[in-house]
Each structure stands twice: as C-alpha cells, then as structure tokens.
Amino acid sequence: MRINCFLILFLTVFLSANAQVTQLKAFEIDSTDGDFKIIKIKDVKLKYLTRSAKLTDPRTVLNRVKPLSLWYNRFRPTSFWEKVNQFGLNISEVSFVNWNAGGDNSITALAKVKFSRNYKFRYLNWKNEANLSYGLNAQEGRKLRKTDDQIKLATTLSYRKDTITNWYYSVKATFNTQFSNGYTYPDRENPISRFMAPGYLFVGLGKSYIADNNKFNLYISPVTMKSTFVMDDTLSQQGAFGVDEGENTFMEMGFQITNSWETEIMKNVMMDHSLSLYTDYLRSFGNIDVDWELNLNLKVNQYLNANIGTHVIFDDDIKFDEETAEDGTILNPGIARIQFKQLLGVGLLYNF
C-alpha cells in the first residue's frame, strides 16, 4: 500500500516537470526589423455574445455622413434687459396727369425712430426711451414744408421694497425739443421756434405703479422741477414760451402726473397712450399744462402697418394772437390755446 502511494507521487512530480502548457497568445510580435517592434492585437471573437455587446462598427464612413439640416439655438444666459429698436416710414403721394377736376402733385414723408432699453430685476426697474420723428411735405409750386418735428428723451429709475408690490419709489427725467426751425407758412423769414427754443426738461421725485408686464405705468410726483430753455436771442428778447425778456431759461416747481399704457384692443390693433399733467406751485397753481398723445397701430404684416394718431397740447406759457406796436410795445399779450395734431399714415415698420 505504501509502495503504491510513493509510485503515484513520483509519477505526478515527474509529469509536472516535463509537461508543456500551451498559453493563449493575445499578442504577436510583428516581423518588422529594427530597433523597435510593433505589437498588434489579434481580433478575439466571442463565442457567446452578451446582451450588452454592441456589434456596430465604431469607424465613421464619410460617404454616409449628411450635413446638419436643423441648427439648434445655442444656450444663452437670461438677460434682464428688454430692448426695442424700431424704424417707421410713412409715405403718401398724389399725382395728376390731365386731370379734369384739377389738383397739385404732392408727396409727404414721415420718419419715426424709437429706441427703448428697459431693465427689470427684483427690486430695480430702469426704463429708458428715445422717440424721434420728422416729416416733410413737397407740393408742386411751393417749397418744402415741415409737417412733424419732435425729440423726446425719457429715463425713469425705480426701486421697490419687496418683490410683491407694484409701487416703486421713482426718479424721472424727460427732455423735449425739436430738430429744425418752425415757421408760420408762408412766412419763412421769422422762425417761431428753433432747436432748444423751446426745450423742456422735467426732473422729479415720486412714486410709480408699474405693472408686471411693463405695459402700464402711473407716475405721481409732488416735487417736479420744470426748466424751459429758449436759446435763440431773437425769441428770448420777445419773451417767448414764458421766459422773461432777454433771458434764456425759466425755472418752475410744481406737481406732475404721467401715465402710459400700451394694450391690444383687438387682433392686430395696438393702442399706445401717453399723458402728462403739470401745474406750477408758485406762478399759476391750478392751471394745468396738458400733453396727451394717443396712437392706434394697425398691423398688416411683419413690415407693413397703418397708424392713426392724435396729439393734444395745452401750455399756458405759449401765447397766440399776440399784438405789438411798431416800437415793440405789447398791445395784446395773446392767449393760450389748445394745440391739436392729427396723423393718418400707412407705411413700413422695421424692428432691428
């Protein structure tokens, strides 16, 4: 029994020493001669494929690649600025050829530009606007005449104590003037107004009610300074626009209420309303200066629109029917009257 055990142990050791184990060669030395050798990895085929195995070819075939047909918008961080760049041009023209009823050829052009930059985030609201307009009329047999001339700049900085209320503490400044000389046609020798003659600057402190969509704004200011500028010597010598004779500026302190509202009253019909009321504390308290503008914008398509607008102004410092003697003595200082302007036009509207 012991002999059999020793025999079995001897045979096992002997066979283990002389046995040749065949190992799986995953790497094969390339036959390239040189100092270095390149090793290639053999393709190892799986006998049993797992469910997660991907049999697609990772190499891209260039002749099967198609250009990208849908461009995706890149990510843009949220901006708290809202901007408006708008240009409008209304043109009306009348032309006659052998017209039995008669008439004169004429063409009228009115250009408007509007820029707006509004910032709103949590407690702060900052609104900036610039409205510029200029219009001309050319009629056969007479020179060019101005039909519209306006420069309006406004900025309002508002702050509220929490994010729930719509009432803000506000500081507001507005400036109004015109581009070129104004005349009482057909008199072109004596201008009745010029650039910065007049010019109006309003600066005030108060409270504002601003809707969440910024389309409605009510501003109440118990402390507003109104500055009137007449930078033309001839007009200032006449005491035009309320300044003392020979002076270029006139200051007032008073109470001001402004309101602006923009809404869609029906499909493709937008209403834009702007109202300013001002009364002076010292000179003529209770005598209210009115500046009211109302516009209806009818949208035809992306670029065509029609506009119907009215503008009403009453300023006690602007006098009409003034009478003066030959020596310059004022016989009749004149009276203040309601100024009214109506506009109807169809033209182009471009946002950029």
C-alpha positions as CSV (number, residue, x, y, z in Angstrom):
1,M,0.0,0.0,0.0
2,R,2.9,2.4,0.9
3,I,4.6,1.4,-2.4
4,N,1.6,2.4,-4.4
5,C,1.4,5.8,-2.8
6,F,5.1,6.6,-3.4
7,L,4.7,5.4,-7.0
8,I,1.8,7.7,-7.6
9,L,3.6,10.7,-6.0
10,F,6.7,10.1,-8.1
11,L,4.8,10.0,-11.4
12,T,3.0,13.2,-10.5
13,V,6.2,15.2,-9.9
14,F,7.8,13.8,-13.0
15,L,5.0,14.6,-15.3
16,S,4.6,18.1,-13.9
17,A,8.2,19.0,-14.6
18,N,8.1,17.8,-18.2
19,A,4.6,19.0,-19.1
20,Q,4.3,21.8,-21.8
21,V,1.5,24.2,-21.0
22,T,0.1,26.0,-24.1
23,Q,-0.8,29.6,-23.2
24,L,-3.2,31.8,-25.2
25,K,-1.1,34.3,-27.1
26,A,-3.0,37.5,-27.2
27,F,-0.1,39.5,-28.6
28,E,2.1,38.6,-31.6
29,I,5.4,40.2,-32.4
30,D,5.4,41.8,-35.9
31,S,8.1,40.7,-38.3
32,T,9.3,44.3,-38.9
33,D,13.0,44.5,-38.4
34,G,14.5,47.4,-36.5
35,D,15.3,48.6,-33.1
36,F,11.7,48.8,-32.1
37,K,8.9,46.3,-32.6
38,I,5.3,46.9,-33.3
39,I,2.8,44.7,-31.4
40,K,-0.6,44.1,-33.0
41,I,-3.6,42.9,-31.1
42,K,-5.4,40.0,-32.6
43,D,-9.1,40.1,-33.1
44,V,-10.7,37.9,-30.4
45,K,-14.1,36.6,-31.5
46,L,-16.6,35.9,-28.8
47,K,-18.2,32.6,-28.9
48,Y,-21.1,33.6,-26.8
49,L,-22.3,37.2,-27.2
50,T,-23.7,39.0,-24.2
51,R,-26.8,41.1,-24.4
52,S,-24.9,44.3,-23.8
53,A,-22.4,43.7,-26.6
54,K,-22.5,46.4,-29.4
55,L,-21.8,45.0,-32.9
56,T,-21.8,48.3,-34.7
57,D,-18.7,49.5,-36.4
58,P,-17.2,52.4,-34.5
59,R,-15.5,53.7,-37.6
60,T,-17.3,56.6,-39.5
61,V,-17.9,56.1,-43.2
62,L,-17.5,59.6,-44.7
63,N,-19.7,58.9,-47.7
64,R,-22.7,58.2,-45.5
65,V,-22.4,61.5,-43.5
66,K,-25.1,64.1,-44.2
67,P,-24.9,67.8,-43.4
68,L,-26.8,69.1,-40.4
69,S,-30.2,70.3,-41.6
70,L,-31.5,71.6,-38.3
71,W,-29.5,74.1,-36.4
72,Y,-30.1,74.2,-32.7
73,N,-30.0,77.5,-30.8
74,R,-27.1,77.9,-28.5
75,F,-27.7,78.4,-24.8
76,R,-28.0,82.0,-23.9
77,P,-28.0,83.2,-20.3
78,T,-31.1,85.0,-19.1
79,S,-30.9,88.8,-19.7
80,F,-32.9,91.2,-17.6
81,W,-32.7,93.9,-20.3
82,E,-35.5,94.4,-22.8
83,K,-34.7,96.4,-25.9
84,V,-36.6,97.9,-28.8
85,N,-35.1,99.3,-32.0
86,Q,-37.8,100.4,-34.4
87,F,-37.9,102.4,-37.6
88,G,-41.0,103.5,-39.4
89,L,-41.6,105.4,-42.6
90,N,-45.0,106.6,-43.9
91,I,-45.3,108.0,-47.4
92,S,-48.3,109.4,-49.1
93,E,-48.3,110.7,-52.7
94,V,-50.8,112.3,-55.1
95,S,-50.1,112.7,-58.8
96,F,-52.3,114.2,-61.6
97,V,-52.0,113.9,-65.4
98,N,-54.6,115.8,-67.4
99,W,-57.0,115.6,-64.5
100,N,-60.2,117.5,-65.3
101,A,-61.0,118.1,-61.6
102,G,-57.7,119.8,-61.1
103,G,-55.2,119.4,-58.3
104,D,-51.5,119.8,-57.4
105,N,-49.0,116.9,-57.3
106,S,-47.7,116.4,-53.8
107,I,-45.7,113.9,-51.7
108,T,-45.4,113.6,-47.9
109,A,-42.9,111.6,-45.9
110,L,-42.8,111.0,-42.2
111,A,-40.0,109.1,-40.5
112,K,-40.1,107.8,-36.9
113,V,-37.4,106.1,-34.8
114,K,-37.9,104.6,-31.4
115,F,-35.2,103.2,-29.1
116,S,-36.0,101.6,-25.7
117,R,-33.8,100.0,-23.1
118,N,-35.6,98.6,-20.0
119,Y,-34.1,96.8,-17.1
120,K,-36.2,94.9,-14.5
121,F,-34.9,92.5,-11.8
122,R,-36.3,92.0,-8.3
123,Y,-36.3,95.5,-6.7
124,L,-35.0,97.6,-9.5
125,N,-36.7,98.9,-12.6
126,W,-34.9,101.2,-15.1
127,K,-36.7,102.5,-18.2
128,N,-35.1,104.5,-21.0
129,E,-36.8,105.7,-24.1
130,A,-35.9,107.9,-27.1
131,N,-38.6,108.9,-29.7
132,L,-37.6,110.9,-32.8
133,S,-39.8,111.9,-35.6
134,Y,-39.5,114.3,-38.6
135,G,-41.9,114.9,-41.6
136,L,-41.8,116.9,-44.8
137,N,-44.3,117.8,-47.5
138,A,-43.4,118.7,-51.1
139,Q,-46.2,120.2,-53.2
140,E,-46.0,121.4,-56.8
141,G,-45.4,125.1,-57.0
142,R,-44.2,125.7,-53.4
143,K,-41.1,124.9,-51.3
144,L,-40.7,122.1,-48.7
145,R,-42.8,122.4,-45.6
146,K,-42.3,120.7,-42.3
147,T,-45.2,118.5,-41.1
148,D,-43.7,117.0,-37.9
149,D,-40.6,117.6,-35.7
150,Q,-40.1,116.1,-32.3
151,I,-37.3,114.9,-30.0
152,K,-38.4,113.1,-26.8
153,L,-36.0,111.6,-24.3
154,A,-37.0,110.0,-21.0
155,T,-35.5,107.9,-18.2
156,T,-37.1,106.6,-15.0
157,L,-35.2,104.8,-12.2
158,S,-37.5,103.0,-9.8
159,Y,-36.9,101.0,-6.6
160,R,-39.4,98.9,-4.5
161,K,-39.1,97.5,-1.0
162,D,-40.2,93.9,-1.9
163,T,-40.9,91.8,-5.0
164,I,-44.7,91.6,-4.3
165,T,-45.8,95.2,-4.6
166,N,-46.1,97.1,-7.9
167,W,-45.5,100.5,-6.3
168,Y,-42.0,101.9,-6.7
169,Y,-40.1,105.0,-5.5
170,S,-39.0,106.7,-8.7
171,V,-36.8,109.4,-10.1
172,K,-37.8,110.6,-13.5
173,A,-36.3,112.9,-16.1
174,T,-37.7,113.9,-19.5
175,F,-36.5,116.2,-22.2
176,N,-38.4,117.6,-25.2
177,T,-37.3,119.8,-28.1
178,Q,-37.2,119.8,-32.0
179,F,-34.7,119.4,-34.8
180,S,-35.2,122.5,-37.1
181,N,-36.8,125.9,-37.4
182,G,-40.5,126.2,-37.3
183,Y,-42.4,128.8,-39.3
184,T,-45.9,130.2,-39.8
185,Y,-46.1,129.5,-43.5
186,P,-45.8,131.1,-46.0
187,D,-43.6,133.4,-43.8
188,R,-40.1,131.8,-43.9
189,E,-38.1,134.8,-42.6
190,N,-39.2,134.8,-39.0
191,P,-39.0,131.5,-37.2
192,I,-41.3,131.0,-34.3
193,S,-39.3,128.1,-32.9
194,R,-35.8,126.5,-33.2
195,F,-33.7,123.7,-31.8
196,M,-33.7,124.3,-28.0
197,A,-36.1,127.2,-28.4
198,P,-38.1,125.9,-26.7
199,G,-36.6,123.0,-24.9
200,Y,-38.3,121.5,-21.8
201,L,-36.6,119.5,-19.0
202,F,-38.6,117.8,-16.2
203,V,-36.9,116.3,-13.2
204,G,-38.9,114.9,-10.3
205,L,-39.3,112.5,-7.4
206,G,-42.3,110.5,-6.7
207,K,-44.0,107.1,-6.7
208,S,-44.8,104.9,-9.7
209,Y,-47.2,102.0,-10.2
210,I,-45.6,99.7,-12.8
211,A,-47.5,96.6,-14.0
212,D,-45.7,93.3,-14.2
213,N,-45.6,93.3,-18.0
214,N,-44.3,97.0,-18.0
215,K,-47.2,98.0,-20.3
216,F,-48.9,100.2,-17.7
217,N,-47.1,103.0,-15.8
218,L,-48.6,105.6,-13.5
219,Y,-46.2,108.2,-12.1
220,I,-47.1,110.7,-9.4
221,S,-44.6,113.4,-8.4
222,P,-45.3,116.1,-5.8
223,V,-41.9,117.6,-6.4
224,T,-41.0,118.3,-10.1
225,M,-38.8,121.0,-11.5
226,K,-39.6,122.2,-14.9
227,S,-36.9,124.1,-16.9
228,T,-37.8,126.0,-20.1
229,F,-34.9,126.8,-22.4
230,V,-35.0,129.5,-25.2
231,M,-31.5,129.5,-26.6
232,D,-32.4,131.9,-29.5
233,D,-31.7,135.6,-28.8
234,T,-34.5,136.9,-31.0
235,L,-37.1,134.7,-29.4
236,S,-35.8,135.3,-25.9
237,Q,-36.0,139.1,-26.5
238,Q,-39.7,138.6,-27.3
239,G,-40.2,136.7,-24.1
240,A,-41.4,133.6,-26.0
241,F,-42.5,130.4,-24.2
242,G,-42.8,132.1,-20.8
243,V,-39.2,133.3,-20.3
244,D,-38.5,136.8,-19.2
245,E,-37.4,139.2,-21.9
246,G,-33.7,138.7,-22.6
247,E,-33.5,135.5,-20.5
248,N,-32.7,132.1,-21.9
249,T,-34.1,129.9,-19.1
250,F,-37.1,129.8,-16.8
251,M,-37.5,127.5,-13.7
252,E,-40.7,126.3,-12.2
253,M,-41.5,123.9,-9.3
254,G,-44.8,122.0,-9.4
255,F,-46.8,118.8,-9.3
256,Q,-46.8,116.3,-12.1
257,I,-48.7,113.2,-13.1
258,T,-47.8,111.0,-16.1
259,N,-49.4,107.8,-17.4
260,S,-48.5,105.5,-20.2
261,W,-50.5,102.5,-21.3
262,E,-50.0,100.0,-24.2
263,T,-52.5,97.3,-24.9
264,E,-54.1,95.3,-27.7
265,I,-57.7,96.4,-28.0
266,M,-58.4,93.8,-30.8
267,K,-56.5,91.5,-33.0
268,N,-53.5,93.3,-34.7
269,V,-54.7,96.6,-33.3
270,M,-52.4,98.1,-30.6
271,M,-53.2,101.3,-28.6
272,D,-50.4,103.4,-27.2
273,H,-51.4,106.2,-24.8
274,S,-49.2,108.8,-23.1
275,L,-50.5,111.6,-20.8
276,S,-48.6,114.3,-18.9
277,L,-50.2,116.8,-16.5
278,Y,-48.3,119.5,-14.8
279,T,-49.1,122.5,-12.6
280,D,-46.8,125.1,-11.1
281,Y,-47.0,125.8,-7.3
282,L,-45.9,129.5,-7.3
283,R,-46.8,131.1,-10.6
284,S,-50.2,129.7,-11.6
285,F,-51.2,126.8,-9.3
286,G,-54.3,125.0,-10.7
287,N,-53.5,126.0,-14.3
288,I,-52.7,122.6,-15.7
289,D,-50.4,122.0,-18.7
290,V,-51.5,119.1,-20.8
291,D,-49.6,116.9,-23.2
292,W,-51.6,113.9,-24.4
293,E,-50.7,111.6,-27.2
294,L,-52.8,108.7,-28.5
295,N,-51.9,106.3,-31.3
296,L,-53.6,103.3,-32.9
297,N,-51.2,100.9,-34.7
298,L,-52.9,98.5,-37.2
299,K,-50.5,95.7,-38.1
300,V,-50.9,94.4,-41.7
301,N,-47.9,92.0,-41.6
302,Q,-44.4,91.9,-40.3
303,Y,-43.3,95.1,-42.2
304,L,-46.5,97.0,-43.1
305,N,-48.7,98.9,-40.7
306,A,-51.2,101.7,-40.6
307,N,-51.1,104.4,-37.9
308,I,-53.8,106.7,-36.6
309,G,-52.7,109.2,-34.0
310,T,-53.7,112.4,-32.2
311,H,-51.6,114.8,-30.2
312,V,-53.1,117.5,-27.9
313,I,-51.0,120.2,-26.1
314,F,-52.1,123.0,-23.8
315,D,-49.4,125.2,-22.3
316,D,-50.3,128.4,-20.6
317,D,-46.8,129.8,-21.4
318,I,-47.4,129.6,-25.2
319,K,-49.5,132.5,-26.4
320,F,-51.3,133.1,-29.7
321,D,-52.6,136.2,-31.4
322,E,-50.0,138.5,-29.7
323,E,-50.2,142.1,-30.9
324,T,-47.2,144.5,-30.7
325,A,-46.8,148.2,-31.7
326,E,-44.2,149.4,-34.1
327,D,-41.9,150.5,-31.2
328,G,-42.1,147.0,-29.7
329,T,-44.7,147.7,-27.1
330,I,-47.0,144.8,-26.5
331,L,-50.6,145.8,-27.1
332,N,-52.1,142.4,-26.6
333,P,-50.2,139.6,-24.9
334,G,-52.4,137.0,-26.5
335,I,-54.0,133.9,-25.0
336,A,-53.1,130.2,-24.6
337,R,-54.9,127.9,-26.9
338,I,-55.3,124.1,-27.4
339,Q,-52.8,122.8,-29.9
340,F,-54.1,119.7,-31.9
341,K,-52.4,117.5,-34.4
342,Q,-53.9,114.5,-36.2
343,L,-52.0,111.9,-38.2
344,L,-53.0,109.1,-40.6
345,G,-50.5,107.1,-42.4
346,V,-49.6,103.7,-44.0
347,G,-46.0,102.6,-44.4
348,L,-43.1,100.4,-43.4
349,L,-42.2,99.4,-39.8
350,Y,-38.9,97.6,-39.3
351,N,-37.6,96.2,-36.0
352,F,-33.9,95.6,-35.7
